[in-house]
Amino acid sequence: MNSKPWYTSKTLWFNVLAFIAAVVASFGYSGQLPAEWEQYVGVAVALANILLRLVTKQPVTLRR
């Protein structure tokens, strides 16, 4: 099976953005998200990861 370059992976970029959001939130910035919604963010990220993995068709490689 043909593999694709790592930088074309939607799953990888989604996780990079989730990581950046978590780091920013750890410094106290929560944006416009209501406090009662914060508990659902982790669940939403996990579900998005599961869905992205289910639709993945090609492996990712670090080499071109």
mmCIF file of the N, C-alpha and C atoms, coordinates in Angstrom:
data_MODEL
# 
_entry.id   MODEL 
# 
loop_
_atom_site.group_PDB 
_atom_site.id 
_atom_site.type_symbol 
_atom_site.label_atom_id 
_atom_site.label_alt_id 
_atom_site.label_comp_id 
_atom_site.label_asym_id 
_atom_site.label_entity_id 
_atom_site.label_seq_id 
_atom_site.pdbx_PDB_ins_code 
_atom_site.Cartn_x 
_atom_site.Cartn_y 
_atom_site.Cartn_z 
_atom_site.occupancy 
_atom_site.B_iso_or_equiv 
_atom_site.pdbx_formal_charge 
_atom_site.auth_seq_id 
_atom_site.auth_comp_id 
_atom_site.auth_asym_id 
_atom_site.auth_atom_id 
_atom_site.pdbx_PDB_model_num 
ATOM 1   N N  . MET A 1 1  ? 0.850   -1.177 0.000  1.00 0.00 ? 1  MET A N  1 
ATOM 2   C CA . MET A 1 1  ? 0.000   0.000  0.000  1.00 0.00 ? 1  MET A CA 1 
ATOM 3   C C  . MET A 1 1  ? 0.893   1.238  0.000  1.00 0.00 ? 1  MET A C  1 
ATOM 4   N N  . ASN A 1 2  ? 0.511   2.217  -0.792 1.00 0.00 ? 2  ASN A N  1 
ATOM 5   C CA . ASN A 1 2  ? 1.276   3.454  -0.853 1.00 0.00 ? 2  ASN A CA 1 
ATOM 6   C C  . ASN A 1 2  ? 1.045   4.269  0.408  1.00 0.00 ? 2  ASN A C  1 
ATOM 7   N N  . SER A 1 3  ? 2.126   4.805  0.928  1.00 0.00 ? 3  SER A N  1 
ATOM 8   C CA . SER A 1 3  ? 1.998   5.663  2.106  1.00 0.00 ? 3  SER A CA 1 
ATOM 9   C C  . SER A 1 3  ? 2.031   7.118  1.662  1.00 0.00 ? 3  SER A C  1 
ATOM 10  N N  . LYS A 1 4  ? 1.571   7.977  2.546  1.00 0.00 ? 4  LYS A N  1 
ATOM 11  C CA . LYS A 1 4  ? 1.558   9.399  2.226  1.00 0.00 ? 4  LYS A CA 1 
ATOM 12  C C  . LYS A 1 4  ? 2.481   10.134 3.186  1.00 0.00 ? 4  LYS A C  1 
ATOM 13  N N  . PRO A 1 5  ? 2.951   11.330 2.804  1.00 0.00 ? 5  PRO A N  1 
ATOM 14  C CA . PRO A 1 5  ? 3.816   12.113 3.694  1.00 0.00 ? 5  PRO A CA 1 
ATOM 15  C C  . PRO A 1 5  ? 3.057   12.528 4.957  1.00 0.00 ? 5  PRO A C  1 
ATOM 16  N N  . TRP A 1 6  ? 3.776   12.648 6.054  1.00 0.00 ? 6  TRP A N  1 
ATOM 17  C CA . TRP A 1 6  ? 3.166   12.955 7.345  1.00 0.00 ? 6  TRP A CA 1 
ATOM 18  C C  . TRP A 1 6  ? 2.399   14.271 7.329  1.00 0.00 ? 6  TRP A C  1 
ATOM 19  N N  . TYR A 1 7  ? 2.884   15.252 6.556  1.00 0.00 ? 7  TYR A N  1 
ATOM 20  C CA . TYR A 1 7  ? 2.272   16.579 6.585  1.00 0.00 ? 7  TYR A CA 1 
ATOM 21  C C  . TYR A 1 7  ? 0.934   16.632 5.846  1.00 0.00 ? 7  TYR A C  1 
ATOM 22  N N  . THR A 1 8  ? 0.516   15.541 5.221  1.00 0.00 ? 8  THR A N  1 
ATOM 23  C CA . THR A 1 8  ? -0.797  15.501 4.570  1.00 0.00 ? 8  THR A CA 1 
ATOM 24  C C  . THR A 1 8  ? -1.843  14.780 5.418  1.00 0.00 ? 8  THR A C  1 
ATOM 25  N N  . SER A 1 9  ? -1.473  14.402 6.625  1.00 0.00 ? 9  SER A N  1 
ATOM 26  C CA . SER A 1 9  ? -2.368  13.655 7.505  1.00 0.00 ? 9  SER A CA 1 
ATOM 27  C C  . SER A 1 9  ? -3.321  14.592 8.252  1.00 0.00 ? 9  SER A C  1 
ATOM 28  N N  . LYS A 1 10 ? -4.620  14.428 8.032  1.00 0.00 ? 10 LYS A N  1 
ATOM 29  C CA . LYS A 1 10 ? -5.621  15.227 8.751  1.00 0.00 ? 10 LYS A CA 1 
ATOM 30  C C  . LYS A 1 10 ? -5.610  14.904 10.243 1.00 0.00 ? 10 LYS A C  1 
ATOM 31  N N  . THR A 1 11 ? -5.389  13.640 10.561 1.00 0.00 ? 11 THR A N  1 
ATOM 32  C CA . THR A 1 11 ? -5.347  13.223 11.962 1.00 0.00 ? 11 THR A CA 1 
ATOM 33  C C  . THR A 1 11 ? -4.197  13.911 12.689 1.00 0.00 ? 11 THR A C  1 
ATOM 34  N N  . LEU A 1 12 ? -3.038  13.941 12.068 1.00 0.00 ? 12 LEU A N  1 
ATOM 35  C CA . LEU A 1 12 ? -1.877  14.581 12.687 1.00 0.00 ? 12 LEU A CA 1 
ATOM 36  C C  . LEU A 1 12 ? -2.140  16.064 12.918 1.00 0.00 ? 12 LEU A C  1 
ATOM 37  N N  . TRP A 1 13 ? -2.648  16.772 11.904 1.00 0.00 ? 13 TRP A N  1 
ATOM 38  C CA . TRP A 1 13 ? -2.870  18.208 12.052 1.00 0.00 ? 13 TRP A CA 1 
ATOM 39  C C  . TRP A 1 13 ? -3.975  18.517 13.063 1.00 0.00 ? 13 TRP A C  1 
ATOM 40  N N  . PHE A 1 14 ? -4.988  17.691 13.117 1.00 0.00 ? 14 PHE A N  1 
ATOM 41  C CA . PHE A 1 14 ? -6.024  17.871 14.135 1.00 0.00 ? 14 PHE A CA 1 
ATOM 42  C C  . PHE A 1 14 ? -5.417  17.759 15.528 1.00 0.00 ? 14 PHE A C  1 
ATOM 43  N N  . ASN A 1 15 ? -4.552  16.763 15.724 1.00 0.00 ? 15 ASN A N  1 
ATOM 44  C CA . ASN A 1 15 ? -3.924  16.578 17.029 1.00 0.00 ? 15 ASN A CA 1 
ATOM 45  C C  . ASN A 1 15 ? -2.939  17.690 17.360 1.00 0.00 ? 15 ASN A C  1 
ATOM 46  N N  . VAL A 1 16 ? -2.249  18.227 16.363 1.00 0.00 ? 16 VAL A N  1 
ATOM 47  C CA . VAL A 1 16 ? -1.363  19.373 16.589 1.00 0.00 ? 16 VAL A CA 1 
ATOM 48  C C  . VAL A 1 16 ? -2.185  20.564 17.079 1.00 0.00 ? 16 VAL A C  1 
ATOM 49  N N  . LEU A 1 17 ? -3.311  20.830 16.421 1.00 0.00 ? 17 LEU A N  1 
ATOM 50  C CA . LEU A 1 17 ? -4.172  21.944 16.850 1.00 0.00 ? 17 LEU A CA 1 
ATOM 51  C C  . LEU A 1 17 ? -4.759  21.714 18.238 1.00 0.00 ? 17 LEU A C  1 
ATOM 52  N N  . ALA A 1 18 ? -5.158  20.483 18.533 1.00 0.00 ? 18 ALA A N  1 
ATOM 53  C CA . ALA A 1 18 ? -5.684  20.174 19.869 1.00 0.00 ? 18 ALA A CA 1 
ATOM 54  C C  . ALA A 1 18 ? -4.605  20.370 20.929 1.00 0.00 ? 18 ALA A C  1 
ATOM 55  N N  . PHE A 1 19 ? -3.370  19.983 20.614 1.00 0.00 ? 19 PHE A N  1 
ATOM 56  C CA . PHE A 1 19 ? -2.251  20.173 21.546 1.00 0.00 ? 19 PHE A CA 1 
ATOM 57  C C  . PHE A 1 19 ? -2.000  21.657 21.796 1.00 0.00 ? 19 PHE A C  1 
ATOM 58  N N  . ILE A 1 20 ? -1.977  22.450 20.731 1.00 0.00 ? 20 ILE A N  1 
ATOM 59  C CA . ILE A 1 20 ? -1.753  23.893 20.880 1.00 0.00 ? 20 ILE A CA 1 
ATOM 60  C C  . ILE A 1 20 ? -2.866  24.518 21.719 1.00 0.00 ? 20 ILE A C  1 
ATOM 61  N N  . ALA A 1 21 ? -4.105  24.119 21.472 1.00 0.00 ? 21 ALA A N  1 
ATOM 62  C CA . ALA A 1 21 ? -5.228  24.642 22.255 1.00 0.00 ? 21 ALA A CA 1 
ATOM 63  C C  . ALA A 1 21 ? -5.093  24.271 23.726 1.00 0.00 ? 21 ALA A C  1 
ATOM 64  N N  . ALA A 1 22 ? -4.636  23.054 24.010 1.00 0.00 ? 22 ALA A N  1 
ATOM 65  C CA . ALA A 1 22 ? -4.458  22.626 25.402 1.00 0.00 ? 22 ALA A CA 1 
ATOM 66  C C  . ALA A 1 22 ? -3.349  23.422 26.083 1.00 0.00 ? 22 ALA A C  1 
ATOM 67  N N  . VAL A 1 23 ? -2.265  23.683 25.362 1.00 0.00 ? 23 VAL A N  1 
ATOM 68  C CA . VAL A 1 23 ? -1.160  24.466 25.932 1.00 0.00 ? 23 VAL A CA 1 
ATOM 69  C C  . VAL A 1 23 ? -1.620  25.891 26.209 1.00 0.00 ? 23 VAL A C  1 
ATOM 70  N N  . VAL A 1 24 ? -2.315  26.494 25.253 1.00 0.00 ? 24 VAL A N  1 
ATOM 71  C CA . VAL A 1 24 ? -2.821  27.858 25.440 1.00 0.00 ? 24 VAL A CA 1 
ATOM 72  C C  . VAL A 1 24 ? -3.789  27.903 26.622 1.00 0.00 ? 24 VAL A C  1 
ATOM 73  N N  . ALA A 1 25 ? -4.662  26.918 26.736 1.00 0.00 ? 25 ALA A N  1 
ATOM 74  C CA . ALA A 1 25 ? -5.619  26.869 27.846 1.00 0.00 ? 25 ALA A CA 1 
ATOM 75  C C  . ALA A 1 25 ? -4.913  26.706 29.183 1.00 0.00 ? 25 ALA A C  1 
ATOM 76  N N  . SER A 1 26 ? -3.779  26.008 29.194 1.00 0.00 ? 26 SER A N  1 
ATOM 77  C CA . SER A 1 26 ? -3.051  25.824 30.455 1.00 0.00 ? 26 SER A CA 1 
ATOM 78  C C  . SER A 1 26 ? -2.464  27.136 30.966 1.00 0.00 ? 26 SER A C  1 
ATOM 79  N N  . PHE A 1 27 ? -2.317  28.122 30.073 1.00 0.00 ? 27 PHE A N  1 
ATOM 80  C CA . PHE A 1 27 ? -1.836  29.435 30.479 1.00 0.00 ? 27 PHE A CA 1 
ATOM 81  C C  . PHE A 1 27 ? -2.981  30.386 30.814 1.00 0.00 ? 27 PHE A C  1 
ATOM 82  N N  . GLY A 1 28 ? -4.210  29.857 30.839 1.00 0.00 ? 28 GLY A N  1 
ATOM 83  C CA . GLY A 1 28 ? -5.335  30.652 31.307 1.00 0.00 ? 28 GLY A CA 1 
ATOM 84  C C  . GLY A 1 28 ? -6.242  31.215 30.233 1.00 0.00 ? 28 GLY A C  1 
ATOM 85  N N  . TYR A 1 29 ? -5.910  31.056 28.965 1.00 0.00 ? 29 TYR A N  1 
ATOM 86  C CA . TYR A 1 29 ? -6.778  31.582 27.911 1.00 0.00 ? 29 TYR A CA 1 
ATOM 87  C C  . TYR A 1 29 ? -7.806  30.535 27.526 1.00 0.00 ? 29 TYR A C  1 
ATOM 88  N N  . SER A 1 30 ? -9.070  30.889 27.643 1.00 0.00 ? 30 SER A N  1 
ATOM 89  C CA . SER A 1 30 ? -10.125 29.946 27.273 1.00 0.00 ? 30 SER A CA 1 
ATOM 90  C C  . SER A 1 30 ? -10.983 30.471 26.131 1.00 0.00 ? 30 SER A C  1 
ATOM 91  N N  . GLY A 1 31 ? -10.677 31.643 25.615 1.00 0.00 ? 31 GLY A N  1 
ATOM 92  C CA . GLY A 1 31 ? -11.448 32.188 24.501 1.00 0.00 ? 31 GLY A CA 1 
ATOM 93  C C  . GLY A 1 31 ? -12.869 32.493 24.916 1.00 0.00 ? 31 GLY A C  1 
ATOM 94  N N  . GLN A 1 32 ? -13.796 32.202 24.052 1.00 0.00 ? 32 GLN A N  1 
ATOM 95  C CA . GLN A 1 32 ? -15.207 32.495 24.295 1.00 0.00 ? 32 GLN A CA 1 
ATOM 96  C C  . GLN A 1 32 ? -15.991 31.272 24.759 1.00 0.00 ? 32 GLN A C  1 
ATOM 97  N N  . LEU A 1 33 ? -15.294 30.191 25.059 1.00 0.00 ? 33 LEU A N  1 
ATOM 98  C CA . LEU A 1 33 ? -15.951 28.947 25.457 1.00 0.00 ? 33 LEU A CA 1 
ATOM 99  C C  . LEU A 1 33 ? -16.524 29.076 26.869 1.00 0.00 ? 33 LEU A C  1 
ATOM 100 N N  . PRO A 1 34 ? -17.826 28.861 27.027 1.00 0.00 ? 34 PRO A N  1 
ATOM 101 C CA . PRO A 1 34 ? -18.410 28.915 28.374 1.00 0.00 ? 34 PRO A CA 1 
ATOM 102 C C  . PRO A 1 34 ? -17.786 27.848 29.279 1.00 0.00 ? 34 PRO A C  1 
ATOM 103 N N  . ALA A 1 35 ? -17.647 28.162 30.543 1.00 0.00 ? 35 ALA A N  1 
ATOM 104 C CA . ALA A 1 35 ? -16.982 27.260 31.491 1.00 0.00 ? 35 ALA A CA 1 
ATOM 105 C C  . ALA A 1 35 ? -17.658 25.896 31.569 1.00 0.00 ? 35 ALA A C  1 
ATOM 106 N N  . GLU A 1 36 ? -18.977 25.859 31.456 1.00 0.00 ? 36 GLU A N  1 
ATOM 107 C CA . GLU A 1 36 ? -19.667 24.572 31.567 1.00 0.00 ? 36 GLU A CA 1 
ATOM 108 C C  . GLU A 1 36 ? -19.441 23.673 30.346 1.00 0.00 ? 36 GLU A C  1 
ATOM 109 N N  . TRP A 1 37 ? -18.924 24.210 29.251 1.00 0.00 ? 37 TRP A N  1 
ATOM 110 C CA . TRP A 1 37 ? -18.633 23.410 28.060 1.00 0.00 ? 37 TRP A CA 1 
ATOM 111 C C  . TRP A 1 37 ? -17.249 22.783 28.101 1.00 0.00 ? 37 TRP A C  1 
ATOM 112 N N  . GLU A 1 38 ? -16.383 23.269 28.978 1.00 0.00 ? 38 GLU A N  1 
ATOM 113 C CA . GLU A 1 38 ? -14.991 22.806 29.007 1.00 0.00 ? 38 GLU A CA 1 
ATOM 114 C C  . GLU A 1 38 ? -14.870 21.304 29.217 1.00 0.00 ? 38 GLU A C  1 
ATOM 115 N N  . GLN A 1 39 ? -15.773 20.720 29.979 1.00 0.00 ? 39 GLN A N  1 
ATOM 116 C CA . GLN A 1 39 ? -15.708 19.282 30.244 1.00 0.00 ? 39 GLN A CA 1 
ATOM 117 C C  . GLN A 1 39 ? -15.968 18.453 28.991 1.00 0.00 ? 39 GLN A C  1 
ATOM 118 N N  . TYR A 1 40 ? -16.623 19.026 28.002 1.00 0.00 ? 40 TYR A N  1 
ATOM 119 C CA . TYR A 1 40 ? -16.954 18.290 26.783 1.00 0.00 ? 40 TYR A CA 1 
ATOM 120 C C  . TYR A 1 40 ? -15.870 18.371 25.707 1.00 0.00 ? 40 TYR A C  1 
ATOM 121 N N  . VAL A 1 41 ? -14.921 19.258 25.879 1.00 0.00 ? 41 VAL A N  1 
ATOM 122 C CA . VAL A 1 41 ? -13.880 19.435 24.866 1.00 0.00 ? 41 VAL A CA 1 
ATOM 123 C C  . VAL A 1 41 ? -13.042 18.171 24.713 1.00 0.00 ? 41 VAL A C  1 
ATOM 124 N N  . GLY A 1 42 ? -12.636 17.566 25.805 1.00 0.00 ? 42 GLY A N  1 
ATOM 125 C CA . GLY A 1 42 ? -11.850 16.331 25.736 1.00 0.00 ? 42 GLY A CA 1 
ATOM 126 C C  . GLY A 1 42 ? -12.599 15.201 25.059 1.00 0.00 ? 42 GLY A C  1 
ATOM 127 N N  . VAL A 1 43 ? -13.883 15.110 25.343 1.00 0.00 ? 43 VAL A N  1 
ATOM 128 C CA . VAL A 1 43 ? -14.719 14.083 24.705 1.00 0.00 ? 43 VAL A CA 1 
ATOM 129 C C  . VAL A 1 43 ? -14.816 14.347 23.204 1.00 0.00 ? 43 VAL A C  1 
ATOM 130 N N  . ALA A 1 44 ? -14.993 15.599 22.819 1.00 0.00 ? 44 ALA A N  1 
ATOM 131 C CA . ALA A 1 44 ? -15.093 15.944 21.399 1.00 0.00 ? 44 ALA A CA 1 
ATOM 132 C C  . ALA A 1 44 ? -13.794 15.641 20.659 1.00 0.00 ? 44 ALA A C  1 
ATOM 133 N N  . VAL A 1 45 ? -12.660 15.936 21.286 1.00 0.00 ? 45 VAL A N  1 
ATOM 134 C CA . VAL A 1 45 ? -11.362 15.645 20.666 1.00 0.00 ? 45 VAL A CA 1 
ATOM 135 C C  . VAL A 1 45 ? -11.184 14.143 20.495 1.00 0.00 ? 45 VAL A C  1 
ATOM 136 N N  . ALA A 1 46 ? -11.532 13.374 21.502 1.00 0.00 ? 46 ALA A N  1 
ATOM 137 C CA . ALA A 1 46 ? -11.406 11.916 21.412 1.00 0.00 ? 46 ALA A CA 1 
ATOM 138 C C  . ALA A 1 46 ? -12.301 11.356 20.309 1.00 0.00 ? 46 ALA A C  1 
ATOM 139 N N  . LEU A 1 47 ? -13.532 11.826 20.226 1.00 0.00 ? 47 LEU A N  1 
ATOM 140 C CA . LEU A 1 47 ? -14.445 11.358 19.176 1.00 0.00 ? 47 LEU A CA 1 
ATOM 141 C C  . LEU A 1 47 ? -13.947 11.738 17.781 1.00 0.00 ? 47 LEU A C  1 
ATOM 142 N N  . ALA A 1 48 ? -13.431 12.945 17.649 1.00 0.00 ? 48 ALA A N  1 
ATOM 143 C CA . ALA A 1 48 ? -12.890 13.368 16.354 1.00 0.00 ? 48 ALA A CA 1 
ATOM 144 C C  . ALA A 1 48 ? -11.707 12.492 15.949 1.00 0.00 ? 48 ALA A C  1 
ATOM 145 N N  . ASN A 1 49 ? -10.846 12.149 16.910 1.00 0.00 ? 49 ASN A N  1 
ATOM 146 C CA . ASN A 1 49 ? -9.719  11.260 16.614 1.00 0.00 ? 49 ASN A CA 1 
ATOM 147 C C  . ASN A 1 49 ? -10.195 9.888  16.162 1.00 0.00 ? 49 ASN A C  1 
ATOM 148 N N  . ILE A 1 50 ? -11.196 9.357  16.825 1.00 0.00 ? 50 ILE A N  1 
ATOM 149 C CA . ILE A 1 50 ? -11.736 8.046  16.439 1.00 0.00 ? 50 ILE A CA 1 
ATOM 150 C C  . ILE A 1 50 ? -12.290 8.103  15.020 1.00 0.00 ? 50 ILE A C  1 
ATOM 151 N N  . LEU A 1 51 ? -13.059 9.140  14.721 1.00 0.00 ? 51 LEU A N  1 
ATOM 152 C CA . LEU A 1 51 ? -13.632 9.270  13.382 1.00 0.00 ? 51 LEU A CA 1 
ATOM 153 C C  . LEU A 1 51 ? -12.555 9.426  12.315 1.00 0.00 ? 51 LEU A C  1 
ATOM 154 N N  . LEU A 1 52 ? -11.542 10.235 12.590 1.00 0.00 ? 52 LEU A N  1 
ATOM 155 C CA . LEU A 1 52 ? -10.455 10.401 11.626 1.00 0.00 ? 52 LEU A CA 1 
ATOM 156 C C  . LEU A 1 52 ? -9.708  9.093  11.395 1.00 0.00 ? 52 LEU A C  1 
ATOM 157 N N  . ARG A 1 53 ? -9.506  8.323  12.449 1.00 0.00 ? 53 ARG A N  1 
ATOM 158 C CA . ARG A 1 53 ? -8.824  7.033  12.281 1.00 0.00 ? 53 ARG A CA 1 
ATOM 159 C C  . ARG A 1 53 ? -9.678  6.054  11.489 1.00 0.00 ? 53 ARG A C  1 
ATOM 160 N N  . LEU A 1 54 ? -10.987 6.108  11.647 1.00 0.00 ? 54 LEU A N  1 
ATOM 161 C CA . LEU A 1 54 ? -11.871 5.211  10.909 1.00 0.00 ? 54 LEU A CA 1 
ATOM 162 C C  . LEU A 1 54 ? -11.879 5.498  9.409  1.00 0.00 ? 54 LEU A C  1 
ATOM 163 N N  . VAL A 1 55 ? -11.703 6.757  9.030  1.00 0.00 ? 55 VAL A N  1 
ATOM 164 C CA . VAL A 1 55 ? -11.720 7.105  7.608  1.00 0.00 ? 55 VAL A CA 1 
ATOM 165 C C  . VAL A 1 55 ? -10.338 7.082  6.973  1.00 0.00 ? 55 VAL A C  1 
ATOM 166 N N  . THR A 1 56 ? -9.312  6.791  7.764  1.00 0.00 ? 56 THR A N  1 
ATOM 167 C CA . THR A 1 56 ? -7.952  6.736  7.240  1.00 0.00 ? 56 THR A CA 1 
ATOM 168 C C  . THR A 1 56 ? -7.798  5.557  6.298  1.00 0.00 ? 56 THR A C  1 
ATOM 169 N N  . LYS A 1 57 ? -7.242  5.821  5.128  1.00 0.00 ? 57 LYS A N  1 
ATOM 170 C CA . LYS A 1 57 ? -7.063  4.773  4.124  1.00 0.00 ? 57 LYS A CA 1 
ATOM 171 C C  . LYS A 1 57 ? -5.590  4.420  3.892  1.00 0.00 ? 57 LYS A C  1 
ATOM 172 N N  . GLN A 1 58 ? -4.686  5.370  4.144  1.00 0.00 ? 58 GLN A N  1 
ATOM 173 C CA . GLN A 1 58 ? -3.269  5.156  3.849  1.00 0.00 ? 58 GLN A CA 1 
ATOM 174 C C  . GLN A 1 58 ? -2.428  5.316  5.104  1.00 0.00 ? 58 GLN A C  1 
ATOM 175 N N  . PRO A 1 59 ? -1.336  4.553  5.190  1.00 0.00 ? 59 PRO A N  1 
ATOM 176 C CA . PRO A 1 59 ? -0.397  4.781  6.287  1.00 0.00 ? 59 PRO A CA 1 
ATOM 177 C C  . PRO A 1 59 ? 0.389   6.072  6.044  1.00 0.00 ? 59 PRO A C  1 
ATOM 178 N N  . VAL A 1 60 ? 0.982   6.589  7.094  1.00 0.00 ? 60 VAL A N  1 
ATOM 179 C CA . VAL A 1 60 ? 1.785   7.804  7.021  1.00 0.00 ? 60 VAL A CA 1 
ATOM 180 C C  . VAL A 1 60 ? 3.247   7.418  7.177  1.00 0.00 ? 60 VAL A C  1 
ATOM 181 N N  . THR A 1 61 ? 4.111   8.115  6.447  1.00 0.00 ? 61 THR A N  1 
ATOM 182 C CA . THR A 1 61 ? 5.543   7.873  6.562  1.00 0.00 ? 61 THR A CA 1 
ATOM 183 C C  . THR A 1 61 ? 6.255   9.187  6.855  1.00 0.00 ? 61 THR A C  1 
ATOM 184 N N  . LEU A 1 62 ? 7.395   9.101  7.514  1.00 0.00 ? 62 LEU A N  1 
ATOM 185 C CA . LEU A 1 62 ? 8.183   10.297 7.798  1.00 0.00 ? 62 LEU A CA 1 
ATOM 186 C C  . LEU A 1 62 ? 9.055   10.687 6.616  1.00 0.00 ? 62 LEU A C  1 
ATOM 187 N N  . ARG A 1 63 ? 9.259   9.768  5.721  1.00 0.00 ? 63 ARG A N  1 
ATOM 188 C CA . ARG A 1 63 ? 10.076  10.039 4.536  1.00 0.00 ? 63 ARG A CA 1 
ATOM 189 C C  . ARG A 1 63 ? 9.181   10.386 3.367  1.00 0.00 ? 63 ARG A C  1 
ATOM 190 N N  . ARG A 1 64 ? 9.759   11.074 2.381  1.00 0.00 ? 64 ARG A N  1 
ATOM 191 C CA . ARG A 1 64 ? 9.025   11.421 1.161  1.00 0.00 ? 64 ARG A CA 1 
ATOM 192 C C  . ARG A 1 64 ? 9.002   10.290 0.202  1.00 0.00 ? 64 ARG A C  1 
# 
